[in-house]
């Protein structure tokens, strides 16, 4: 079995990367266990101050990277993955050196990689409900799972396990994080790039007498929270709009309209709400962000994003002066104290005009956007209903 697995690991171009920092109690057991299955091993000594260096000196056949000072798990993993890629490996399986993972589970990763027709990023799913699992680890995992789903739409049972298989040729090559949060960054960005991210069940051992955790609850949780804030922002303002335009480009305009509008199975209420929302966003004073916002919020509110986007284009350049002019007029009715000198002439509209009557414009544009969104949405609902009734009568 071990010889067979060793051949399969070699055939698939898999190397095992082991980041380690002050885990002298468990390091030998992990190394011996991995070496039973493969000699393709890279160990990254992240500036350990215990007996780690002496232990590694006894393992002459392994690839070794030594940091003079502790840089963090993210840096250690980045160095290990970069070295693996330089040496031509296809996959790097990372395993923690604290003894919680079983080297025998390498077979689970190999089987999943062999089954997959395309590169896949695998995360070992631990049984986090067993009594030996610390409560803070279980909570942290649920927290991480939620945000990963929120940022990618992918539901996983375990996103914090360090037992993983990385497809080296399709994951990002440049990273921004250096500590524990790196393991979140890499899976989110891989998913954004279209890499399949899945769990595969693995065993787990939490032995408090041996295991040394370097996770600092306050500092590391803060770093992870900041990273998730940035990732959520990018999700809404870049990833969702980018994916929308990519899907649009893959089809001809004809097919896109037939499939996403005329072929839509949405209710009249949902279609009308989508149209009204698109009009609202097209008039609302969010210039420069309308496309990103309308697509993102349509996804968030589960509206028809195609209809919302199409009708948000009431703010095309030829109509912008008219929208600004109407907004100023409506704002002038609500805030007459703002003054209207020079505002009621369409040919006088300019950035200076908007600056002089900014509050009037902002209030007016929001009111105009709301009124027009409701009117167009309600009108669309009536027309859609009439069309559907005609179709039913014709049948």
C-alpha positions in Angstrom: 0.0 0.0 0.0 2.8 2.4 1.0 4.8 1.6 -2.2 1.7 2.0 -4.3 0.9 5.4 -2.8 4.5 6.5 -3.2 4.3 5.8 -6.9 1.0 7.6 -7.3 2.4 10.7 -5.4 5.4 10.7 -7.8 3.3 10.1 -10.9 1.0 13.0 -10.0 3.9 15.3 -9.2 3.0 15.8 -5.6 5.3 17.2 -2.9 4.5 17.5 0.8 5.3 20.9 2.4 5.6 21.0 6.2 5.9 24.5 7.8 7.2 24.2 11.4 7.8 26.6 14.3 8.8 25.3 17.7 7.1 21.9 17.4 9.9 19.7 18.6 7.6 17.4 20.5 5.7 16.3 17.4 8.0 17.1 14.4 9.7 13.7 14.3 6.4 11.8 14.3 5.1 13.9 11.5 8.2 13.6 9.4 8.6 9.8 9.9 4.9 9.4 9.1 5.2 11.4 5.8 8.5 9.7 4.8 6.7 6.3 5.0 4.7 7.5 1.9 7.0 9.8 0.0 10.5 11.2 0.0 9.3 14.3 -1.9 9.2 16.6 1.2 10.0 20.3 1.8 10.3 21.5 5.4 10.2 25.2 6.1 11.7 26.0 9.5 10.1 29.3 10.4 12.8 30.6 12.7 12.3 28.0 15.5 14.1 28.6 18.8 13.7 25.1 20.2 15.4 21.8 19.1 13.8 21.9 15.6 17.1 22.6 13.7 18.8 19.7 15.5 16.0 17.4 14.6 16.0 18.4 10.9 19.8 17.8 10.8 19.1 14.1 11.2 16.9 14.1 8.0 19.5 14.4 5.3 17.2 13.6 2.3 14.6 16.3 2.7 14.5 19.7 1.1 14.9 22.3 3.8 14.2 26.1 4.0 15.4 27.9 7.1 14.3 31.4 8.2 16.7 33.2 10.6 13.7 34.7 12.4 10.1 33.8 12.8 8.1 35.3 9.9 4.7 33.7 10.3 2.9 30.7 8.9 1.9 32.5 5.8 5.5 33.4 4.9 6.5 29.8 5.5 3.8 28.4 3.3 4.6 31.0 0.6 8.2 29.9 0.6 7.3 26.2 0.5 4.9 26.6 -2.4 7.3 28.8 -4.4 10.1 26.2 -3.9 7.7 23.4 -5.0 6.7 25.3 -8.1 10.4 26.0 -8.9 11.1 22.3 -8.8 8.3 21.5 -11.2 5.8 19.9 -8.9 2.1 20.0 -9.9 0.6 19.8 -6.4 1.8 20.7 -2.9 0.1 19.0 0.0 0.7 21.0 3.2 0.5 19.3 6.6 1.0 21.0 10.0 3.8 19.8 12.2 1.8 20.0 15.5 0.7 16.3 15.2 -3.0 16.9 14.6 -2.9 15.5 11.1 -2.4 11.8 10.1 0.1 11.2 7.2 -2.0 8.2 6.3 -4.7 10.6 5.1 -2.4 11.5 2.1 -4.3 8.7 0.3 -7.5 10.7 0.6 -5.9 13.7 -1.2 -4.4 11.4 -3.9 -7.7 9.8 -4.6 -9.5 13.1 -5.0 -6.8 14.5 -7.3 -7.0 11.3 -9.4 -10.8 11.6 -9.7 -10.7 15.3 -10.6 -10.6 16.1 -14.3 -9.4 19.7 -13.6 -7.0 21.1 -11.0 -8.7 21.2 -7.6 -7.7 22.8 -4.3 -8.5 20.4 -1.5 -8.9 21.2 2.2 -8.9 18.4 4.8 -12.3 18.4 6.6 -11.8 17.6 10.3 -14.6 16.3 12.6 -14.9 19.5 14.6 -17.7 18.1 16.8 -15.6 15.6 18.7 -14.9 16.3 22.4 -11.2 16.8 22.0 -11.6 19.7 19.7 -11.2 23.1 21.6 -14.3 25.2 21.6 -12.4 28.2 20.2 -11.2 26.1 17.2 -14.8 25.0 16.5 -16.1 28.6 16.7 -13.2 29.9 14.6 -13.9 27.3 11.9 -17.6 28.2 11.7 -16.7 31.9 11.5 -14.3 31.2 8.7 -16.7 28.9 6.8 -19.4 31.6 6.8 -17.2 34.3 5.4 -15.7 32.0 2.8 -19.2 31.2 1.6 -20.1 34.9 1.7 -17.1 35.8 -0.4 -17.2 33.0 -2.9 -20.7 31.3 -2.8 -19.0 28.0 -2.0 -20.1 26.1 1.2 -17.4 24.1 3.0 -17.3 22.2 6.2 -13.8 23.2 7.1 -11.8 26.2 5.8 -9.2 26.4 8.5 -7.5 23.0 8.3 -3.8 23.3 7.4 -4.0 19.8 5.7 -4.4 20.9 2.1 -3.6 20.1 -1.5 -2.7 23.2 -3.7 -2.6 22.9 -7.5 0.5 24.9 -8.0 0.0 26.0 -11.6 -3.5 27.7 -11.1 -3.3 29.3 -7.7 -2.2 33.0 -7.4 1.6 33.6 -7.3 1.5 36.9 -5.5 0.1 37.3 -2.0 -0.5 40.1 0.5 -0.7 38.3 3.9 2.0 36.8 6.0 0.5 35.1 9.1 -2.4 32.7 9.7 -4.7 34.8 7.5 -2.7 33.6 4.4 -4.7 30.4 4.4 -7.9 32.4 3.9 -6.5 34.7 1.3 -5.2 31.8 -0.9 -8.5 29.8 -1.0 -10.7 32.8 -1.6 -8.5 34.2 -4.4 -8.2 30.7 -5.9 -12.0 30.4 -5.9 -12.3 33.8 -7.5 -10.0 32.6 -10.3 -12.3 29.7 -11.0 -10.3 27.0 -9.2 -12.5 24.3 -7.7 -12.2 24.3 -3.9 -13.5 21.2 -2.1 -13.2 19.4 1.2 -12.0 15.8 1.7 -12.5 14.1 5.1 -9.5 13.6 7.2 -8.8 12.5 10.8 -7.7 14.8 13.5 -5.9 14.4 16.8 -5.9 17.2 19.5 -3.4 16.1 22.2 -3.1 19.0 24.7 0.1 17.5 26.2 1.9 17.6 22.9 0.2 20.2 20.7 1.6 23.8 20.6 -0.6 26.4 19.0 0.9 29.7 17.9 -2.4 31.3 17.1 -2.7 34.6 19.1 -6.5 35.0 19.6 -6.6 38.9 19.7 -3.9 39.8 17.1 -4.6 37.0 14.6 -8.4 37.3 14.9 -8.0 41.0 14.2 -5.8 40.4 11.2 -8.3 37.8 9.8 -11.2 40.2 10.4 -9.4 43.0 8.5 -8.7 40.6 5.7 -12.3 39.5 5.5 -13.5 43.1 5.4 -11.2 43.7 2.4 -12.3 40.5 0.7 -16.0 41.4 1.2 -15.5 44.8 -0.3 -13.7 43.3 -3.3 -16.4 40.7 -3.7 -19.1 43.3 -4.0 -17.3 46.0 -6.0 -15.1 43.9 -8.2 -15.6 40.1 -8.3 -19.4 40.0 -8.8 -19.4 42.7 -11.5 -16.4 41.0 -13.2 -18.2 37.7 -13.2 -21.3 39.3 -14.6 -19.5 40.8 -17.6 -17.6 37.6 -18.2 -20.8 35.6 -18.4 -22.2 38.3 -20.8 -19.2 38.1 -23.1 -19.5 34.3 -23.4 -22.8 34.6 -25.2 -24.1 36.5 -28.2 -26.4 39.4 -27.3 -29.3 37.6 -28.9 -28.8 34.4 -26.8 -28.2 36.4 -23.7 -31.4 38.4 -24.0 -33.5 35.3 -24.9 -32.1 33.3 -22.0 -31.9 35.9 -19.3 -34.8 38.1 -20.0 -37.5 36.6 -22.3 -36.7 33.1 -21.0 -36.7 34.1 -17.4 -38.8 32.2 -15.0 -38.9 35.1 -12.6 -42.3 36.2 -11.3 -43.8 39.5 -12.6 -43.2 41.0 -9.2 -39.5 40.1 -9.2 -39.0 41.4 -12.8 -40.8 44.6 -12.1 -38.8 45.1 -8.9 -35.6 44.5 -10.8 -36.6 47.1 -13.5 -37.6 49.7 -10.9 -34.4 49.1 -8.9 -32.4 49.5 -12.1 -34.0 52.9 -12.8 -33.5 54.0 -9.2 -29.8 53.1 -9.3 -29.4 54.8 -12.7 -30.7 58.1 -11.3 -29.2 57.9 -7.8 -26.1 60.1 -7.2 -23.6 57.3 -7.2 -21.8 58.2 -10.4 -18.8 55.9 -11.2 -20.1 53.1 -9.0 -23.5 52.5 -10.6 -22.6 49.4 -12.5 -20.8 47.7 -9.6 -23.5 48.6 -7.2 -26.5 47.7 -9.3 -25.1 44.2 -10.1 -23.8 43.6 -6.6 -27.0 44.7 -4.9 -29.1 42.8 -7.4 -27.3 39.6 -6.4 -27.6 40.5 -2.7 -31.4 41.2 -3.0 -31.9 38.2 -5.4 -33.3 40.4 -8.2 -32.9 39.8 -11.9 -29.4 41.4 -12.3 -29.8 41.5 -16.1 -32.9 43.6 -16.0 -31.5 45.8 -13.2 -28.4 46.5 -15.2 -30.2 47.2 -18.4 -32.5 49.7 -16.9 -29.8 51.4 -14.8 -28.5 52.7 -18.2 -31.0 55.5 -18.1 -27.9 57.4 -17.0 -26.2 57.0 -20.4 -24.2 60.2 -21.3 -26.9 61.8 -23.5 -29.4 61.7 -20.6 -27.1 62.8 -17.7 -27.7 66.6 -18.1 -31.5 65.9 -18.1 -31.2 63.7 -15.0 -29.1 66.4 -13.2 -31.5 69.1 -14.3 -34.6 67.2 -13.1 -32.8 66.4 -9.8 -32.1 70.0 -9.2 -35.7 71.0 -10.0 -37.1 68.3 -7.5 -34.5 69.3 -4.9 -35.6 73.0 -5.3 -39.2 72.1 -4.6 -38.2 70.4 -1.3 -35.4 72.8 -0.3 -36.4 76.2 -1.7 -34.0 77.9 0.6 -31.1 76.4 -1.3 -31.8 78.9 -4.0 -32.5 78.3 -7.7 -30.8 81.2 -9.5 -29.3 79.8 -12.7 -30.5 76.3 -11.9 -33.7 76.2 -13.9 -31.9 76.7 -17.3 -30.8 73.5 -18.8 -28.0 75.0 -20.8 -26.5 76.4 -17.5 -25.9 72.9 -15.9 -22.3 72.4 -15.0 -20.1 70.9 -12.2 -20.0 74.4 -10.7 -23.8 74.5 -10.6 -23.9 71.1 -8.9 -21.3 72.3 -6.3 -23.2 75.4 -5.6 -26.4 73.4 -5.0 -25.0 70.1 -3.8 -27.5 69.4 -1.0 -30.4 70.4 -3.3 -29.0 68.0 -6.0 -28.4 65.1 -3.7 -31.9 65.3 -2.1 -33.5 65.9 -5.4 -31.8 63.0 -7.2 -32.7 60.5 -4.4 -36.3 61.7 -4.5 -36.4 61.6 -8.3 -34.8 58.1 -8.3 -37.4 56.8 -5.9 -40.3 58.3 -7.7 -39.2 57.1 -11.2 -38.2 53.7 -9.8 -41.7 53.2 -8.3 -43.4 54.5 -11.4 -41.4 52.5 -13.9 -41.5 49.4 -11.7 -45.3 49.6 -11.3 -45.8 50.3 -15.0 -43.6 47.4 -15.9 -45.6 45.1 -13.6 -48.8 46.1 -15.4 -47.3 45.5 -18.8 -45.7 42.1 -17.9 -49.1 41.0 -16.4 -51.0 42.1 -19.5 -48.5 40.2 -21.7 -48.7 37.1 -19.7 -52.5 37.2 -19.7 -52.5 37.6 -23.5 -50.2 34.6 -23.8 -52.5 32.5 -21.6 -55.6 33.6 -23.6 -53.9 32.8 -26.9 -53.2 29.2 -25.7 
